[in-house]
Amino acid sequence: IPYGIYLITAERGGEIATASVNELPRPAFAPPLVAVGVKINSGIYGIAKEASGFALNMLGKGQKVLAFGFFKSATLEGNKVSGEPFHAGST
């Protein structure tokens, strides 16, 4: 996994939380694993824990501006999080 900026997102009952991540260590290649540290008192922690998971979004070089929009609390409006369109995936 290349160094960069990543977003983690989680959803629980219509409530969405996001967090920016700038380091993503790989503790194992077989099976493929990644490690993400999240503060216990952050919004993403509680939602991801109750949802039993989260999505990891890898951003490209041209998406740095998009990432900065997630350095503050995310807002949900219709099908947009912090002004960016999204769609829910399956677990």
N, C-alpha and C positions, 0 to 999 in steps of 0.2 A: 504494500500500500504506500503510495508516494506521500511525501510530506505535503501538507496543505491545510486548508480550512474545511471543516466538515460541519454539518448540522445534524443534530439528533432531534427527532420529533416523536411525540407520544400522544395518544388520544385515549380518553376515558369518558364515555358517556357524553360525547359532544364537546368536552373540554380538551383543548389542545395546548401542549407546552412545547417549547423549542429551546435549544441551547447550542451555542457555537462551541466547537471543539477545534483546537489547533494542534493537538498531538494525539496520535492513535497508535500506541504500541501494539506489536503483534507477538503475543506470548507463545504462540505455537503455529506451525504451518500444517501439521497433520494431527488432528483435524484443524482446519483453518479457524483461528480465533483472533479476536481483537479485544483490547481492554479499554474501557472508558471510565474515567473517574468523574463522579457527579457529587456535588455537595448535598448532604442530607436535607438541608433547609431550603433547597432550590425547588422551584415549581416543577421542573422536569422530573425530579427524583420521585416525588409522591405519585405523580400520574403514571410514569413508566413502571413503577413498582406495582401499582394496582392493575395496570393493563398487562402486566407480565411481559413487557417488551417495549422496544422502541425501533424506529427506523433510522438508519444511518444514511445520510445523504452526502455524497462526495461531490464537491464543487470543482469546476474547472477554473483555469487561470483567469478567464474572462468574467468570472462570477464573483469577484471580490466585493463589489458594491452590494450585491445581493446579500452576502454574508454579514456585512456591517449592519444591515437592517435587523439582524437577529441578535445583536449584542445587547439589546435592551429587551424589556418584556414584550412578548408577542401579542398581537391583537388579532382576533378572529372576526372577520366580516364576510358573511356569505361563504363563498368558496375560496377566500383569500386569507392567508396568514401574513400579517405585517405587509400587506399589499401584494403579496406573491401568490399566484394561483396554486392550488394543491388538489390532489385527489387521494382519498383514503385507499390504502392497499389492503391486502388480506393477510391474515396471520397464519 
